[in-house]
């Protein structure tokens, strides 16, 4: 069975978790060259599986919205925005100093 066939039945979470474990093994540097190449190949197959599942989920979301892609991306990009970052040079509301009423009396 090839690596691609082996990962084709994995869920996103299973593939992601195995990929994380492979990266940790490769970063540790304890594997032989042959083992490292095998881990790398498996990691490539797992990464492709994860990307395919993410692409499929994105397409399902786009289809559910039944909107043009540009409009959908704009809506998703704005999701969860809590505040607005001021442009450079503009003070943030929290950074402005309140007017001191005592200065007016002097």
HELIX and SHEET records of a PDB file:
HELIX    1   1 UNK A    3  UNK A    7  1                                   5    
HELIX    2   2 UNK A   12  UNK A   28  1                                  17    
HELIX    3   3 UNK A   33  UNK A   65  1                                  33    
HELIX    4   4 UNK A   69  UNK A   78  1                                  10    
HELIX    5   5 UNK A  101  UNK A  105  1                                   5    
END                                                                             
